[in-house]
Amino acid sequence: MIIAGGTICSENRQIKNGAIEIVGKKIKEIYNNVNDLVVDLHIDDDALIIPGAIDTHIHGANSFDTMDATIESLEGLSNYLPSTGTTSFMPTTMTTDISSVNNALNTVYQYQEKVSGACIIGVHLEGPFISPVYPGAQDPKHIMKPTHNHLYSLVSKYPGLIKQITFAPEEVEDTSFYQLINDNGIVPSFGHTNATADQLKNTRINKATHLYNAMRPLHHRELGVVGYSLMNDDIDVELIVDGIHITEDVVHFTYKSKSSERIILITDSMRAAGLSDGNYDLGGQPVYVKDQKATLQDGTIAGSTLTMNQALKNMHRYTQSDINALIEMSATNPAKLFNLYDRKGSITVGKDADLVIYDQNFNVLYTFVEGKLVYTSKEI
């Protein structure tokens, strides 16, 4: 297939009215102009072709949730996400009873290669190894100590599945917990944590889960998790740019502090994303959505209803970041962090043809996953 028109945002340049040739799952060639090519898909001149987003923190959307632990929910989530600009994702677990966590992991383990929409690139284990001081919307009664044995009981059953783990470092009492993470190639991320800056210094963890939310804040006599994350240039930070979890000014401040090189845009969305206000659930707890804000009964924010294309639109509006920076934060950075950059994260010859075609308002027109057209808002 050959796609022509618009602006191709490739790894090193932007090409106006060029063309992309797809053969199988891969990008075979990128052309500066159409010339005598036989074009299969012409797109509007003002459209943007960018690499698909990689959402590494997402619980659910469009009525589906990872913790449903069903093939139907994984397939439903996979098929929905391309309409929002996401081409790869990590189904993310919750702090629930350990049997439910096992069921969710087992379902992804069996089915991850079979989904027909956005690719599953592994699981993000959020909890149950978190701080009872900052549970957020996670159920405190299911919090467990981050021990080697507890983690081993999960990673040993599903080798290679867990790619990221969010936990509270101050709760770790045995260094073998870290060794197990390293031995299994898992990216550690501190989140839902009451750690001090001094405690974090000793961990060498270089990633923060949904910065600002459910963590020890910055204080003028204690850097906390927030201050430590902002001060250290080698720490990647997740941001939920929905205007609810963090304000526009704080997003802008973080962008100026960390730059696009160290920000990873996530949705942290739950099953209400893409749906109307109403009553839902998250990790077995009732959630109430009003004006697209999801909360528990006590008012605690419970995930988001954000989609990735809206996150890009908001980030652009809040920070005036250009398209290259948006690509970096939504695709390139997560691809590099999770060792996927040899095949995803940019539009480059030889890489997977994970492409999203947007209009100027970040509405998704077409989405390709590994060379296959999986979503279109227009007739071809």
Secondary structure as UniProt FT lines:
FT   STRAND          2..4
FT   STRAND          7..9
FT   STRAND          14..16
FT   STRAND          19..23
FT   TURN            24..25
FT   STRAND          26..31
FT   TURN            35..36
FT   STRAND          41..42
FT   TURN            45..46
FT   STRAND          48..51
FT   STRAND          53..58
FT   STRAND          60..61
FT   TURN            62..63
FT   STRAND          64..65
FT   HELIX           66..68
FT   HELIX           71..80
FT   HELIX           81..84
FT   STRAND          86..92
FT   HELIX           98..111
FT   TURN            112..114
FT   STRAND          119..120
FT   STRAND          123..126
FT   TURN            132..133
FT   TURN            136..137
FT   HELIX           140..142
FT   HELIX           148..155
FT   TURN            156..157
FT   TURN            159..161
FT   STRAND          162..167
FT   HELIX           169..171
FT   HELIX           176..183
FT   TURN            184..185
FT   STRAND          187..190
FT   HELIX           197..201
FT   TURN            202..204
FT   STRAND          207..208
FT   TURN            211..212
FT   TURN            220..221
FT   HELIX           224..231
FT   TURN            233..234
FT   STRAND          236..240
FT   HELIX           248..258
FT   HELIX           260..262
FT   STRAND          263..266
FT   TURN            271..274
FT   STRAND          278..282
FT   TURN            283..284
FT   STRAND          285..290
FT   TURN            291..292
FT   STRAND          293..295
FT   TURN            297..298
FT   HELIX           308..319
FT   HELIX           323..327
FT   HELIX           328..332
FT   HELIX           333..337
FT   TURN            338..339
FT   TURN            341..343
FT   TURN            349..350
FT   STRAND          355..358
FT   TURN            360..361
FT   STRAND          364..369
FT   TURN            370..371
FT   STRAND          372..376
//
